[in-house]
Structure formats: C-alpha cells, structure tokens
Amino acid sequence: MGSLLIFSSSTPLFYTPLKTKKWQLFQVNPNNVISARAGETVNATTTPTVSFGFKSLLETYSVNVHLAEGRKLNVPLIAPFTIATSRLDKVENVAIRVELSNGSVGWGEAPILPFVTAEDQSTALAKAGEACEFLRKSRPATLSSVLNEIGGILHGHKFASVRAGVEMALIDAVANSIGTPLWRLFGGATNTITTDITIPIVCPEEAAELASKYRKKGFSTLKLKVGKNLNADIDVLKAIREVHPDCSFILDANEGYSANEAIEVLEKLHEMGVTPVLFEQPVHRDDWEGLGHVTHVAKGKYGISVAADESCRGLLDVQKIIDGKLADVVNIKLAKVGVLGALEIIDVARQSGLNLMIGGMVETRLAMGFAGHLAAGLGCFRFIDLDTPLLLSEDPVLGGYEVSGAIYEFTNARGHGGFLHWDNTAYMELDRFSAPFSLFCMELDNKQSYRNKGSRERSGVKRKCDTTTSSAAPSAACCAHLKSQMACLCQYLRNPMLKPYINTPNSKKVGIACGVPFPNC
C-alpha cells in the first residue's frame, strides 16, 4: 500500500532523526508528478513511492505563514512602452514576500498595466495588504485551502493581478521549502525557454534600430505592437524587414483595429510577401463576432493563426472561444487569471486542441521568472512572450534565471530563485511618505530627527499624531494606527533605515503611552 506524506512548513523539512535512506527528486512524469529515488538519508525505514508534483502538493503540504507583506516595486523603463490602448512611462508594480514558519521565503509580483489590469498600484497595495494580513493570522492549512481562501479575498478579474502575486509568493515559498525548482514542480518538461521580444509603437526609424539590435542579440521572433494607425504600422513593418529580413513576426494590435482594418492589414502584408506567425487580439475584447470573422479569414485565406489575449479573461471566455471557434490561440497571463486560474485554463485548452501562448504585463524577473518556470515545466506553449524585463533600465531582482539573448535557463536549485533586497524597495522610502504613520508617531519624540524633516512632512505627521515634543501625549488616531500596525512591526524593526529612531527610549514611550507593548524582535 502506498504512503501519503504530509509536508508542513512549521518543521524543518529535511530533519532526519534516523540514519536511513533519503529520497531525492530526479524527474517528473507527464502527469505533473515528481518522482524520487534512493540516494542519501531519509526519514523512513521503508522505501515508499513518493510523489509530490504541484497537484498532489496542494493537498499534502501544510502551510504555516510567519510573515507576509506587499510593497511598491517601482522600476524605470529604458523608453516609454506604447501600445494601441495605453502608454507606460515607468513600472509601478507591487512586490509580495511570504515567509513560512520554517524560514522558507517566497516572492511574487503583481504587475500594473493601465487599461489592461483592473488594479492601479494603490489598489493593488491595499488588497495585497489584506491578503497578507489574512496569511499572517491564519492557522496552518493545506496549500490548496490557503490558495482557495486567497481566491475568495481577491476574487475575479478585478483583483487578478494581486491574486497572482500572492499565489506566486506562496507557491515559491513552498517550492523553496521542499527544495524543488518550480519548473520541476510544474512538470519538468525542460529547464529552458526561448522568448520573442517586443517592439512597441514607435516611428519606423526607431523600430528598425531596435530590430537590428535584437537581431544581433539572437532574437529570431519579433512581436510588433500595432493598432494605432494602419498606414504607420505598415511603414514600420517595411522598415523592420529591411534590417531583419529573416525574423518571424507576431502582430499584436491590443484591440486597436476594427475587423475590417485587421483584414486590410493582412491583405497588405500578403502583397509584401510577409506572413506573420500570429495575429494577436486584432479587435476589441468584447467584439466576439469580429474576432471570429478575423480568425476565419486569417486562417482560411492566409494560413495565419489569431490569438485572443484581452478577450481571454477567465475560463468562461476560453470556453466561449472554444465553442465558437473564435480564435486559434489563447494568451495565458498570470496577471489576468492568477496562477490557479491559468492552470485550469491550460487544462481545458489542451483538451480542446486550442494552442497556447504565455505572456505577461510589464514585469520584473520576479513575475517573469515564475511564468518562465511554468512554461518550461509544462512544455505546452507554442508561443512564449516573456520579454519585458529586458525593457527595464534596471534589474532589481537578484538570483533567478540566466539570460542569453532570447534563451532563459532555469538553473536555480529551488523555487523560481529570484528575490529582492527587501529594505531597498519603495515601500520604505520615508522621503516619499510611504512608511506607515505609526513609524512617524514613534519618531516624533526624537526631536532632532523631526527637525530634519521637510515642512510638508512635519505638518503631515503633526496632523496625524498631534504631538511634536517628547512630553506631549500621542493622539487617539496615532495610538489606533500604531495598534493596527503591531502585526508587522517586527518587520520594520529589522530594517536598518528605521533603527536609529525606533530603538530608542523616547520612541518606546509612544508605545507605552498608547498601551501597546513594544515588541522584542
């Protein structure tokens, strides 16, 4: 009879009191089950068949969260990122960190893209805070149960990006806990992927310059953003063909065309002798009739596949696409549907014969690393569009996958391997007013630090806490806010930026005056 192993985040996973055989991961079968074979030492006296692929891990791993927090993740772009429906000048996402009681840490990211994701950064940060508070207060439960609860808190498309970020962090923490890279956990098909790279809406000269640069770096597939001006789009295509004649094209209209305009583009490209490998989201997300019409013409007349991206916002949309034969491909983005939602859609799409594409918003290597591991592990994606970290002027992520031109290689030993210097993220930048007011309340008794602040910041603190001297009593609002922050105060205390004024006798007076014990971390 087989044995069921229950893994817990509250105890060391690799503790081995008996000198017996340890079971090590070595391969994954097609059913997403990671097998193991005899190696060193293990916590058993027999030789059971061990399997804990992602699906089985959902029910066998007990999650006990010690810390969880979301912070702003702001990163500059090399150049503005313009598509048919929006323009992005800088990345303003939300990073999420989850630490289990056994010390294992996981990282996630909620990307924000105007007019595409439903959340803006402030909303995403607030909802991430709600989810993280739930995780900190929750009792140990199976991974499946915890993820389902998160799905209830962050329900539907409205909070899909935040849900994805929290799911990423939890799953990454669990994968780190069991010592398994995500690509193995998700199926183990391969540990490498090859991505396309995107050229946003720019003038023909700039597009040609980018195409030439990407050709030298080894990119064979260019994803060209179109849909704002039909004639300008054709001019850009011609310019790119001159400098990169052998490249494969993906056209992404981001809902920018009408059905007739989309077909006109295909006709003009046919006259030029250009056949895109894919035409992504040619019409508005709710123009189902137009999407089906373009798909029928593109495939039947020109042999070109059409992908649904913005039209694919959940399982019901995918089922509608399948039933009506409205597209040949669906673009899976974790920020649109979450991690669990993506896995559900992938299963349905594969059973129907629908082809799969994986993409992302404008993300750092945290979210892209997770999506890349998923794509590599499953090995079922015909199109891979995970390039946006290459468009950032800075890379805040440490560790993670290795990049060689268009090829990503996942060589990390566990999880997705990427992490941040948490104390350097935007959430702790006091000069941008992003620290909680409870920290300012505690700082007020340090007169020198208070005097060094700018006038706007001093007035904001004074309004909230109504005190400027060590002898004044903190206001009721200040005390209430301080109490609300106690669950995560220890995280602040560990931050070197805050130690100069938090760990002082005067700052502790505020806690005493509010009736809040100052934590000993």
N, C-alpha and C positions, 0 to 999 in steps of 0.2 A: 504494500500500500504506500502511496506517495505521501510526502510530508508537506504541510503548509508552514512556511516560515513567516513570522510576523516581525517586520523590522520596525524599530522605534527610534525616534530622534532624541529620546531622553536618556539613552545609554550609549556608551561607545560601541560602534558597530563592529569593530574588529577585535574586541576583547576576547581572548582565548584562554580560559582557565585550564583547559585540558590540552595536553600535547597530542593532538590528533591531526587529521588532515584538513587543510584549509581549501575552500573551493574558490577558484578564480574565474572571472569572466573571460571567455575567449571567442565566442561567436554568437551570432543572432540568427534565428531561423526566420523563414518568410512570414510567420505569424506574429512577428514582433516579440518573440520570447528569447531572452538572453539565456543561453545555456552555460554550464560550468563544468569543469573537470578537476580531477585531483591535482593538487600542487603542493602547497606548504602545510599550514596548520589551520584547523577549523574547529568550531565549537560543536562538534558532533562525534559520535562514536561509530556511526554507520556511514554509508555512502548514498545519501538520498539524491534524487534528481532535483536540482534546484533550478527554478526559472523565475525571473522577475523582470520581464520586459515591461514597458510602460503600462500596458493594460492591466497586467496582474499586480504591478506595484501599486496601482490605485487602491486596491483593496487590502494589500498586505503591509503597507508602510504606515506606521502611526506617526503623525506629525505633531510635534510639540514646539511651538514658536516661542522663542525667548524675546527677540526684538524684531520690530518691523517698522519701516519708515520710508516716506517718499520725500524727495527733494527736487528742486528745479535742476534741469540739465540744459544749460544754455551754451551753444557752440556756434561760432561764426562759420559762414559758408565761404568758399573760395569766390563765388559770384552768385548773384541772385538766381533763384531757381524758379523759372516761369513756365507755367503750363497754361492750357486753354482757359481754365477756370480760376486760377489764383497765381499769386507770386509770393515767394518766401524769401525774405532777406536774411534771416538767421534762424537757427534751430532753437526752439523753446519747448523742450520735451520735459518729461518727469522721470527721474530715476527712482527705482524702488529696491531697497535692500531688506532681505529677510534673514534672520539668524535663528537657527534652531537651538534647542537647549543643549545639544551635544557640541555646539560650536561651529557647525557647518553653516556656511553663508551662501545665499543665492542672490543673483542680481537680475533685475528686469527693467524694462523701459517702456513708457507709454508715449508714443510719438504723437505730435500735434501737427496737423496739416490743414490749414484753413479751407473750408468748403468741402473737405473730404472726411476728416474725422469729425465727430459730433462735438467733441470737447475742445475748449481752449485750455491754456496752461493753468489758469487759476482754478477752473472747474476740475481739471484732472488732478491737481494737487490736493484739493479739498476731498475729492472722492477717494483718492489714494490714502489720505489720512484716515477716512472712515474705515476702509478695508484693513489698514494696518492696525488700527485700534482694536478691531474685531479679532485679528490674529493674535495680538498680544494678550487679550483677555480670554481667549478660547482655551478650553481644556484639550488634552491630546485626543486626536481623532484620526481616522484613516485619511490618506491623501485625497481620496475620492470625496469624502464627506466635507473636507475643508474647501476643496475647489468648488463643490456644489454650493456651499454657503457663500463663497465669494461671488459666484454667479448670481445669487439672489440679491446681494448687496449692490452689485454692479451689473444690473440686468439690461439685456438688449443691446441694440446698436448704439444707443445714446452714450453708454459708458464702456463700449467695447475696447477702446484703446487702453484705458486704465485696467480693465479686467485682464487684458492680455499681459500688461506689465506685471501685475501681481501674480498671475499664473506662471509667467516665466520665472520670477524670483523664487516662488515656492518649488517649482519643478527642478530648477537649478540647484537649490539648497539640498533637495532630496538626492539628486544625482551626485552631488559632492559628498553627501553623507555615505552613500553606498560605494563611492569610488568608481563611478562609471561615467564616461563621456556621453553626452546627450545623443550623439549620432548612433552609438550602440544601443542606447535605451530605446530609440525610436525605430530600430530595425536593422541597423548595421550594414546596409547595402554597400556603402563606401564612406571614406572619410575625406573626400574631395568633391568640390563642385566647380563649375565654370559659369561665370555670370556674364551678362551683357553689360553695357554701360550706357547711361542716358545723356543725350544732348538736349538741353531744354530749348524753349523757344527763344532763338537769338537770330541775328542777321546772318545772311549766307556766308560772309567772310569769317565771322566768329565760329560758325558751325564747321566750316572747312578746317579751321585751325584746330578745333577740338578733335575732329575726326582724324586728322593727321597725327596728332599727339597720341590718341588712343590706338591707332594702328601700330605705332612704334612700340607701344606697351603690350601689344599682343592681343588686343580685343578684336575678335572677328565678327561680333554681333553688336550693332549699334541700335539703341532704342531712341527713336526720334520723336520728340513731343511736337504735335501738330494740332490743328483745330481752331486756331485763332483767325487765320487768314489763308484761304485756299491757295491763292496765287503765290503768296510768300512761302508757303510750305513747299510748293513745287520748286521754287528757286533754291531753297535750302537743300532739298534732295539732290538737285543737279550739282550744287557746289560740293556736297559730300562725295558724290560719285566720282568726281574728278580726282580727289586726293586719296580716296579709299575705295577703289572700284570693285574689290573682291568681297567687301563686307556684306553680311546679311543684315536686313533691315527689319526692325519692328516699328510699326507706326502706332503711336498712342495719341488719340485725339482727346482723351479725357472729357468726353461728352460734347466736344466742340462743334461737330458737324450736324447738319440735318442728314437724313438718309440719302437724299439726292446728292448732296455735296460729297458725302462719303463715297458714293458710287462714281461720281465725277473724278475724284482723286484717283481711284483705282483705274479708271479709263486712261487718264493722263500718264500714270505710271506704266501702264501696259504699252502705250505708244513710245515711251522712253526705253522700253525693254527692262524695266525694273519690276521685280515680283517680290513684295515683302513676304517674309516668313510668317508674319502675324499682323493683324489689324486689330488693335485693342480699343475697346469702348468707343466706337465711332459716333454714337449718338447719345442723347440724354439718358440718364439711368432709368427713367420711367417710360421711355419710348420703346416699349416691348415690340410693337409692330414694326417700327423702324429697324430695330436691332435684328429681328428675324429676316426682314427684307434684305438688309445689307449682307447678312450671313449667307442667305440663299444665292445672291448674285456673286459675292466674292468667291465662294467655294465652287459654285456651279460653272461660272464663266471664266474665272481666273485661277482657280485652284488655291486660293488664299484662305487661311483659317481666320476666324473672327473670335476675339476673346471678350468675355464680359468681366469687367472689373467693378466699376461703381454700381453696376446693376446687380452685382453679386454681394449682397449684404447679410446673407444668412441662408439657412438650409431651405427655407420656403422659396427663396429666389432661385436657388440651384435646382430645386425640383421643377419650378416653372420653366426654367431654361431647358431642362432635360425633356419634359413633356412636350414642349412646343418646338423643340429643335431650334432654339433661338440663337445659339452660339456653339462653336466647336470646342472652346476652351473656357475655363473659369480661372480667374486670377485669385489665388488664396493669399490674403494678407492678414497676419495675426491681429493687427490693429483694427481690422474691420469686424472680426468674428471671435477673437480670443483664441487661445490655444486649443481648448477642448472643442470649441465650435469648428475650428479648422480641421481637426482630426475627424470629426463627424462628417463634414462636407467631403473630405478626401475619400472616405469610405464609400459614400453614396456616388460620387463622381466616378470612381474607379469601377464600381459595379455597373454603371450605366454606359461605360465606354467613353465618357467625356474626358478630353485631355486636360492636363493640369499645368498651371503656371504658378510660381510663387514669387511674390514681390513684397515691397514694403513701402512705408512712407519715407520721409527724410529722417533717417535714424543714424545713431552711432553704432559702433560694433557690438554694443550690448544686445540690442534687439536683432540686428542683422546676424550676429553670431548664433543666437538661438534659432532663428529661422533657417540659417545655413545648416546647422546640425540636423534640424528636422528634415530638410530637403535631402541631405546626404544620407541620413539614416533610412528614410523611406525609399529613396531612389526612384520615385514615380513621376517626377516633374519633367515635362518636356521642355518647358521654358523656365529659366532662372534669371530673375531680375533683382539682385541683391547688391546693388552698387552704391547706394547713397553715402556710405561712409567715405567713399573716395571723392565725394564732392565737398567735404568739410575741410576747412583750413587748419583745423586742429583735431587731434585724436585724443580724447580724454580717457580712453579705455586702455587699461593695462592688461597684458596677457591676451588670451583669446586666440583666434585663428591666425594663421600665417597667410600673407598675401603675396602672390607672384603674378603680376599682371591681372589677367581675368580669372586666375585659379585661386581658390581658397582651399587651404588644407587644415584640417582639424586634428592637431597633434596633441592637444591637451589631455591629461590623464583622467579628468573628471569634470562633470558639468559642461558648461559652454566655455569655461576658462577665462572669461573676461570679468574685470572688476574696475572700480573707480577708487581714487583717493577720496574717500567719502567726505573728509573735512574740507576739501577744496571745492566742493560743489556749491552752486549759487545759493543754496538754502542758508548757508552760514555767513553770507556776506553782510555784515552788520551795516555797512555804509549804504546798502540798498534797502534797508528797512525790512529785511526778510526774516530776521530772527523773531521768535515769539516774544510778546511783550513781557512775559514772565521773566525773561532774562534781563530786560531793561529794568524791570521792577527791582530785581536783586542788585542791579548795578548802581541804582540811584544813591545808595549810601556811600559809594566810592566817589567822593566829591571831585577828585582830580580827573577821573575818567569822564564824569558827567560834564565838567567844564570843557573837556577836549572835544566834545561832540558839536556838530553844527547846530545852528539855531533852530532849523526846521525839526531836526531830530529831537532836540531838547524839548521843544514845545509839544511834540507828539507824545513823548514819554510823560511829560507833566500832565497832559490831559488824561492819559490813561491811568496813571498811578497817583496823581495829585500829591506829590511829595518831591522835595528837592534836597532835603537835609537828612542827616542820619537820625535826627530826633523826631522827625515827623512820622506819623503812623501811615502805613500804606492804605490806600483806599479799598473799599469793598470790592470794586471791579478788579483791582490789581490782585487782591487775595483770591478772588474767584478764579481768575485766569491762571494764577500760579497753581492752584489746586488741580485745575484741569490738565496742567502740563506734567504732573508728577509721574505719570506712566512712562514718559520718555525723557525725564530729566537726567537720568544717569547717562544717556547718550550724549547730552550736552556737556556734562561734566568731564567726559573723556576727551572733549575737543580742546586742543592746546590753545586755540584762539580765545576761549572763554575762561580758562583757569585763572588769569590774572585778576579777574574781578568776581568770579563766582566763589572760589575757595578762599574767602576772606571772612573775618569775624563780622564785619558790617553787613555783608551780603546775607549771612546766615540770620541776622536779626530780622530780615524781611520774612523769611520762612517762619521764624518763631512768632513774629507778630501776627502772621496770617494763620497760625495754628497748624502749620504744615511742617512735619519733621523733615529736616534736611537730610537727604539720603546719603548713606555711606557707601559709595560705589567702589 
